[in-house]
Amino acid sequence: MYLGALRLTRNPADAEDVRQHAFLKVMTRLEQFSGMRDENRDDLHAWVSRIAANASIDVLRKRRDGKLFSLEEPTGEGDENARD
């Protein structure tokens, strides 16, 4: 889950947040899972992966819309950043 989120977000902190958010969502909605496992595929794995991918996309949308900001990146006001 973490590596998939890292691949999409390209940010270790965001990937960790995605993993935690996806895990919580899986645990709280496990009763909604109705897939079955057979010898060729694992529906649970696909379901969990889709939840993590959607959480990653949500992070990217928030970042794009300016709802997330980095404490490391410059804020656009001079050369300062939020950490200074």
C-alpha angles and dihedrals in degrees: 000000000000095000092049091050091046090051091054101038098032088211124102094209093050091047090053091049090049091050092051094045092048093047092052091048091050092050094048094045102038091116088063092061110102102165127123133220123232133168095273104045145016113223093189091059091049091047094050091044091052091051090051092047091050091049089051091051090050090055091050091050092050090048091049093048091051095247091122125053134184123240087208101049123079113264094221093255105108118304096311126111131198092264095061 
